[in-house]
Amino acid sequence: MIQNYFSVSLSTSWKVALPLTDVETVIKLEQTEMATIPGIAQFWYGVTNYRGNLLWVLDTEKFLQIDSFQVNSIEKMTAVVLNHKVEGITKKVALTVKRLEGVVSMQTENLSVLSTQTKSQFSNSFSSQFEANDVLFYLLDIEQLFKVFYQKSELLTA
């Protein structure tokens, strides 16, 4: 079966594939558009107003503990808004990314299992990996990602 993913770059060597069904939109944010909240986990930039609701903005590379692409405070940040149903309620979060890569199609049988070390290194946030056009992509496990948010921060709301 062919599955479509929206691919993004984090640091120069990290390509992440997001299930297209969980991607709502892409937004640009300025630092001034986000409100920091004291006492929350360090991997959150804060919240922003998104269509009249609060949207949590994730410092993706800090969360995954990989080399940072260092956002220039003058530049707008690019973020992918993901949505996922948690206990029947749709939750949203914005993942900051370095660059948008586009849509990648992959045969699900071509997905490779991640090593236990790789999975544990990233809080089990990636479910598998695959190669497309000689580029290695890590498939983000959206359900697991939202579970980890709740476990690590306890403050994520709708």
N, C-alpha and C positions, 0 to 999 in steps of 0.2 A: 504494500500500500504506500502511495506517495503522500508525504506530509509536508506542509509548507511552514517555514520558519522565517521570522524577521531577524536578520543578523545585524549585530552591532560590534564595534570595537571598544574595548576598555583600554588597557595599555596597548602599546604597539604589538605585543605578541599574543594578546588575549582576544579571541573572537567568540562571541556568545550568541547562541541561537535561542530565540524566544518563540514559543508556539504562537503562530499567527492568530489563533483563536483567542488568545489572552491579551493581545496588543490592542489597546483602544485608539491611541493616537501618539503623535510625537509633539512635544512642546519645547519652546525656548524659554528659559528663565534667567532673570538677572538676580544677583545676590540680594538686591533691595526688595525683591518681590517675595522673599521668604522670611518668615518669622522664626527665629531660633527659640527653642523652648528649653529653659534650664532643667537639668536633672534627667534628661532623656539619654538614651544610649548614644555614644559618640558617632555611630555610623549614620545618624540622621542629620541632614542639613537643617531640617525644620519642616514647617508647613507653608503652603501657599494657597491662595484662593484659586480654585479650579471649578468653573461653572457654578459658582455660588456655594461650594462645599470646600472643606479643608482637605488638602491633598498632601500626604506625607512625601517628602523628597529624600531619597536615599543616596548617601555617598556610597555608591556601589563598590568602588574599589576598596574603601575602608572596611565595608561590611565583609567583603570577600578576602580581605587582607592580602591584596596583591599590589604590585607597584602602582603608584598613583600617577595619573596623567596631569595632576596639578592644574586645577581650574584657575585661570587668570580672573581676578575679581572684576576686571573691566568687561570681559567677554560674557556673552550670554551662555548659559549651560544648556546642553541638549539633554532632554530626558524623554524616556519612553514611558507612557502611562500604561500600566498593566491593570487588568481587572480580573478578579477571581472570586467565585462564590465560596464563602466560608459560613457554614451552618445556615445556608439559605439566603445569606445577605451578601450582596456584591461589595467587595472591598477593592480599593484602588490604591496604587502606590506609583510614584514616579522614580524610575531608575536612571541615574545620570550616566551618560555614556560619552566617550570621546568622539566617536564617529558612527554614523549610520552606514550600513553596508548594503542593505536591500534584502529582497526575498530570496531564500534558498530553498529548493525542493530536494527532498531526500526520501529514498526508499526506507521505510522503517526497519526492514531487515538488515540494512547496512549500518545501523547504529551499533557502536561498540560499548561494552560495559566499562565503566571507570574502575580503576584500581581502588581498593579499600582505603589506601592512603590518600589518594586524590579526593575521594568522597568525604572523608573525615576532615581533611584540610579545609574544605569549603563548606562545612556544616551541612553536608549532604545536599547542598543547593543545586548540584548538577546531577542529572540522572544518567547521562551517557555522553558519548562524543561521536563525531563523524567527520569524514573528510569530504570536501567538495572543492573542485578546482585546485587541488593540492594545498588547501588551507584547512587546518584543524579547527573545528568548532566544538564548543562545549554546550550541551543542551541544558538550559535552565529548567529545573523542576519547580514550576510555579507553585504547586500545592505545598511542597516542602518549604519553599522560600517563605510563604506566608506563615507557616507553622513556626519557623525559626524567628520571624519577626516578633510573634507573640511571646515566644519563650525568652527572647533576649531583651525585649523592650517593655512589654506589658502595657504600652501606651498607644498602640496603633488603633485608631478608630475609623469609622466609615468615612 
